[in-house]
Amino acid sequence: MTVETETDANGTRWLLVDHGRLDGSVADLLDGLDTTGGIIGLRLRVPPGMGAGQWDFMPLSPHLFLLIGNVEYHQDHEIKVPSDYMAKVRIVMSGALSNVAGTVRIEGAGAFVESYPGPKASSYELRGGELARLVILNCSREFFSEELGLDPGSLPFPLSHLFDDGADMPEGTIAPLGPDVLRAANDVLRAASRFGPDLLPPYLVAKGREIACGMIADLAASRDEPRAPIKSSVRDVIRINEARDIILDQFQRPPPIPRLARQVGLNQTKLKVLFKATFGLTIHDFTQKCRMERAVDLLATTDLTVAEIAYAVGYDYPASFTHAFRKFYGHAPKQARIASGPQELRTTPEG
């Protein structure tokens, strides 16, 4: 039997398998996967008559598996998901995803988390004629209990449903897509252009864990504040991401919202609403977060004075920076410098 492989420009090798295997469990995909010879995972190309693009599947650990989709189907395409007793974190970066029952719909950017505690299956559909970009984590019970060392009773719904031995039906929900998870998912999609075959697997392992932990935190924080599905076009998502990138580049002196809206081609109201829906923060709060994270980095890695750091992150007056820093972290900048590192700081604003 001939084994077909494909090597990317960065030297990463994939084992080519039939697209039809996508309608199966993780166990089905793992069957026959041989990662010797530098092969890091499976590539499932969309047949030309069906569309274009590919799905890349990688085992990150014995209990965590990554599926990356960059696909465009000619027609609406249903993906069948038999139960493999795992939780699925489906992050949609572009395109449209819905469950067959029509109770879940994501257009643009969003996340859908679903757990399969029993033998019952489910499916979801990708809308045809649009580029769909997805990052999907498949997490077994042991990933949460053994690899992360978490008490299953502390997990938010629907992850907690994975541990319900009396349940047989999958349960899922639209999940918040906060800025940290969204940034990590973007990192996953860009990883192959940055890393070669030696660094790509460990990098994706770290990002997979980061996404999982971020999603757990976001689900826990929003369990009493359910969100409606995000409705935006692919073009809107691109423009919102452009706005985010502009702020990341210019957070010291970000453009006023009217100018930012003109730069990305959205009206001010739509920009503010979609930015908050996509990243979980207002434009002001996102800018503040960028400033504070950069300030912590400078405090930990340089000998710059507090005043110099204040100017470096966009404050005209050091006193204003100190006040903002204390409000965000609950620590004065000088106390942060004394601490062993930024990981000891509380990284959510006081509320």
Protein Blocks (a to p, Z undefined) as FASTA:
>chain_A
ZZdddddfkopacddddfklmnccfklmmnopafehhiabdcddddfklmgcddddddfb
fkbccdddddddfbdcddddddehiacddddfbdcdddfkopaccehiacdddddfbfbd
cdddddehiacddddddddfklmmmmnopafklpccfklmmmmmkbcbdcdddddddfkl
mmmmmmmmmmmmmpcfklmmmmmmmmmmmmmmmmmmmmmmmmmmccddddddfklmmmmm
mmmmmmmmmmmmccdfklmmmmnopafklmmmmmmmmnopafklmmmmmmmmmmmmmmmm
mcbdfklmmmmnopabfklmmmmmmmmnopafklmmmpnbfklpccbdcZZ
